[in-house]
């Protein structure tokens, strides 16, 4: 089963901007993810077409299962 961490931020224009991490470590807590997202905003790590990232919108871990048919 593949997993990915999807972190969604709001930028200066109020639009959503998504950052995805493939295969995040097991057992991540909401506090750990929040800390990283806050650090990304504080350090102004990424720039988007809508300006700097300014707030955390959401984060989720998505698990997917592939079924190979052929």
N, C-alpha and C positions, 0 to 999 in steps of 0.2 A: 504494500500500500504506500503510495507516494503522499507526501505532505508538503504543504507550503504555508508560510506565514504571510498574510496579506495585511499590510499596514496602510491605512488611508488617512491622509492629512487634508486640511483645507489650506489653500494658498491665499496670498494677499487679495486676490480677486474673488475669493469665496468659493472657488471651484475645487473639486476633489482631485487629489493627486495620489497615486497608488505606488507603493514600494513593496515588491514581493521577494521573499527569501525562500529558496528551495531547501527542503530538508532541514528545518530548524531543529535545534536540540530538543530532545524529549523532556517533558516536564516543565516547559516554560510557564511562568506565572504571569498573570495580568500586570503585577507590579514590575516585573522585569521588562516586559514589553513596553509598558508606559515609560519607564526610566529611559530606555533606548530611544523611544520616539521623542520624548522631551529633549534629550541630548541632541538628536538630529535637528530639531527646531532651534535650540539654543546656539548650536555651533554653525548654523546656517550652511549645512553640508551640501544641500541640493538647491538648485534654482529651477523653476518651472516656467513655462510660457506665461503663467498667471502670476508670476512673482514668487517671493520667498514663501516657504512653508510657515504657517503661523499658528495652527492649532491641530490637535489630535482629533480626528473624527471617529475612527474605530480601528479595531484589529481583530483578526480571526485566523484560526488555523483551519485549513481546508485539507481534508483527506480524500484521496481518489483511489479507486481500484480499476485496474485495466484488465480486460478480459480479451485475450488474443484469440481470434477465431481462425485465422489461417497462418 
